[in-house]
Amino acid sequence: MASLQNADPALREYILKHSLTQIFQALLTGLCVSCPESPLHFLERKIVSIQENRDTAEIDWHTCVDDPEQVAVTSLAGSMVHDIFGKRDDTLFLSHLFEKAYSCYRIRLTNMCFKAWKRFIWNKRKEARELTLKMETAERHYIQRGLRVALCKWVEWVQVCKRRQNDAMKKIQRVWNAIHCKIVISA
């Protein structure tokens, strides 16, 4: 009854209200088990008996089987009928179950994709932060190294200047001492 899956909800309610799937199952099972010479007369007789009963809620798939000794055949026919029609009222709600399952699956896939996208963006941002941190560290290292080199050159220059100054002071001191000695001796 794949055509009922896309049927109008009013039609579904009508089929449920009048137990049409159970009636069709019972009639088909009776036909499969009895295999009458005239299937139309068999169906007509069974429909009349169902109308006389007027209790369509109690109709089961083995209601139209005449011979109670054909239980094994009835079970086989019943399983065939269940394969054709599905279980009681299953065919009417099968599309809803498919819709519900598809909706659940779609939501799960959407959540999975959204979470994967969030994780991807988070990893990209984390990598960008790490790269920025590494670049800042490298820039500080470069600047400090440049400053250290400049400082080392300046320290060397200061030491050279101090050495020259000390040498000059020593020469001036010697000259002063020599002049001072001459003045003392000449006095």
C-alpha positions as CSV (number, residue, x, y, z in Angstrom):
1,M,0.0,0.0,0.0
2,A,2.8,2.4,-0.9
3,S,0.1,4.7,-2.5
4,L,-1.3,5.4,1.0
5,Q,2.0,6.8,2.2
6,N,1.5,9.9,0.0
7,A,-2.3,9.9,0.5
8,D,-4.4,12.7,1.9
9,P,-4.7,12.6,5.7
10,A,-8.5,12.6,5.3
11,L,-8.3,9.5,3.2
12,R,-6.1,7.8,5.8
13,E,-8.6,8.7,8.6
14,Y,-11.4,7.2,6.4
15,I,-9.4,4.0,5.9
16,L,-8.7,3.7,9.6
17,K,-12.2,4.5,10.6
18,H,-13.8,1.8,8.4
19,S,-11.0,-0.8,9.0
20,L,-10.5,-1.2,5.2
21,T,-7.0,-2.6,5.5
22,Q,-8.2,-5.4,7.9
23,I,-11.1,-6.2,5.5
24,F,-8.8,-6.4,2.5
25,Q,-6.3,-8.5,4.4
26,A,-9.1,-10.9,5.5
27,L,-10.5,-11.2,2.0
28,L,-7.1,-11.8,0.4
29,T,-6.2,-14.4,3.0
30,G,-9.5,-16.2,2.4
31,L,-8.8,-16.2,-1.3
32,C,-5.3,-17.5,-0.9
33,V,-6.2,-20.3,1.5
34,S,-9.5,-21.4,-0.1
35,C,-8.6,-21.0,-3.8
36,P,-12.3,-21.0,-4.8
37,E,-13.5,-21.8,-8.4
38,S,-15.3,-18.4,-8.5
39,P,-13.3,-15.8,-6.6
40,L,-15.9,-13.1,-7.2
41,H,-18.8,-15.1,-5.7
42,F,-16.4,-16.0,-2.8
43,L,-15.7,-12.3,-2.3
44,E,-19.3,-11.3,-2.6
45,R,-20.4,-14.0,0.0
46,K,-17.6,-12.8,2.5
47,I,-18.5,-9.2,2.0
48,V,-22.1,-9.9,2.8
49,S,-21.1,-11.9,5.9
50,I,-19.0,-8.9,7.0
51,Q,-21.9,-6.6,6.4
52,E,-24.2,-8.8,8.5
53,N,-21.6,-8.8,11.3
54,R,-21.3,-5.0,11.3
55,D,-18.3,-5.3,13.8
56,T,-15.4,-4.3,11.5
57,A,-13.1,-3.7,14.6
58,E,-12.9,-7.4,15.3
59,I,-12.0,-8.4,11.7
60,D,-8.6,-10.1,11.6
61,W,-6.7,-11.4,8.7
62,H,-7.9,-15.0,9.2
63,T,-11.6,-14.1,9.5
64,C,-12.5,-15.1,5.9
65,V,-10.9,-18.6,6.1
66,D,-13.7,-21.2,6.0
67,D,-11.9,-24.3,7.0
68,P,-10.3,-24.1,10.5
69,E,-8.1,-27.2,9.7
70,Q,-6.0,-25.2,7.3
71,V,-4.1,-23.4,10.1
72,A,-0.7,-24.0,8.5
73,V,-1.8,-22.7,5.2
74,T,-3.5,-19.8,6.9
75,S,-0.3,-18.9,8.7
76,L,1.5,-19.0,5.4
77,A,-1.2,-17.0,3.7
78,G,-1.3,-14.6,6.6
79,S,2.5,-14.0,6.4
80,M,2.1,-13.4,2.7
81,V,-0.8,-10.9,3.4
82,H,1.3,-9.2,6.0
83,D,4.1,-8.9,3.5
84,I,1.7,-7.3,1.0
85,F,-0.2,-5.1,3.3
86,G,2.2,-4.8,6.3
87,K,1.0,-5.2,9.9
88,R,-2.2,-3.6,11.1
89,D,-2.2,0.1,10.4
90,D,1.6,0.1,9.7
91,T,1.2,1.2,6.1
92,L,-0.8,4.3,7.1
93,F,1.9,5.6,9.4
94,L,4.9,4.3,7.5
95,S,5.5,7.6,5.8
96,H,5.3,9.5,9.1
97,L,8.0,7.1,10.5
98,F,10.1,7.7,7.4
99,E,9.7,11.4,7.7
100,K,10.5,11.3,11.4
101,A,13.6,9.1,10.7
102,Y,14.7,11.4,7.9
103,S,14.2,14.4,10.0
104,C,16.2,12.9,12.9
105,Y,19.0,11.8,10.4
106,R,19.0,15.3,8.8
107,I,19.3,17.0,12.2
108,R,22.0,14.7,13.3
109,L,24.0,15.3,10.0
110,T,23.4,19.0,10.4
111,N,24.7,19.0,14.0
112,M,27.6,16.8,13.0
113,C,28.5,19.2,10.1
114,F,28.0,22.3,12.3
115,K,30.2,20.8,15.1
116,A,32.9,19.9,12.5
117,W,32.8,23.3,11.0
118,K,33.1,24.9,14.5
119,R,36.0,22.6,15.3
120,F,37.6,23.5,12.0
121,I,37.2,27.3,12.6
122,W,38.4,26.9,16.2
123,N,41.5,25.0,15.0
124,K,42.2,27.7,12.3
125,R,41.9,30.4,14.9
126,K,44.1,28.5,17.3
127,E,46.7,28.0,14.6
128,A,46.5,31.8,13.7
129,R,47.0,32.7,17.4
130,E,49.9,30.3,17.7
131,L,51.5,31.7,14.5
132,T,51.0,35.3,15.8
133,L,52.6,34.3,19.1
134,K,55.5,32.7,17.3
135,M,56.0,35.7,15.0
136,E,55.9,38.0,18.0
137,T,58.5,35.8,19.8
138,A,60.7,35.7,16.7
139,E,60.4,39.5,16.2
140,R,61.3,40.1,19.9
141,H,64.3,37.7,19.5
142,Y,65.4,39.5,16.4
143,I,65.1,42.9,18.0
144,Q,66.9,41.6,21.2
145,R,69.6,40.0,19.1
146,G,70.1,43.3,17.1
147,L,70.2,45.2,20.4
148,R,72.6,42.7,21.9
149,V,74.9,43.1,18.8
150,A,74.7,46.9,19.0
151,L,75.3,46.8,22.7
152,C,78.3,44.5,22.3
153,K,79.8,46.8,19.6
154,W,79.1,49.8,21.9
155,V,80.8,48.1,24.8
156,E,83.8,47.3,22.7
157,W,83.9,50.9,21.5
158,V,83.6,52.2,25.1
159,Q,86.4,49.8,26.1
160,V,88.6,51.0,23.2
161,C,87.8,54.7,24.1
162,K,88.7,54.0,27.8
163,R,91.9,52.3,26.8
164,R,92.9,55.3,24.6
165,Q,91.9,57.6,27.3
166,N,94.0,55.7,29.9
167,D,96.9,55.6,27.4
168,A,96.5,59.4,26.9
169,M,96.3,60.0,30.6
170,K,99.5,57.9,31.2
171,K,101.3,59.9,28.5
172,I,100.1,63.2,29.9
173,Q,101.0,62.0,33.4
174,R,104.5,61.1,32.2
175,V,104.9,64.4,30.5
176,W,103.7,66.2,33.6
177,N,106.0,64.2,35.8
178,A,108.9,65.0,33.5
179,I,108.1,68.7,33.5
180,H,107.6,68.6,37.2
181,C,110.9,66.8,37.8
182,K,112.7,69.4,35.6
183,I,111.2,72.3,37.5
184,V,112.1,70.7,40.8
185,I,115.7,70.0,39.6
186,S,116.1,73.4,38.2
187,A,114.9,75.0,41.4
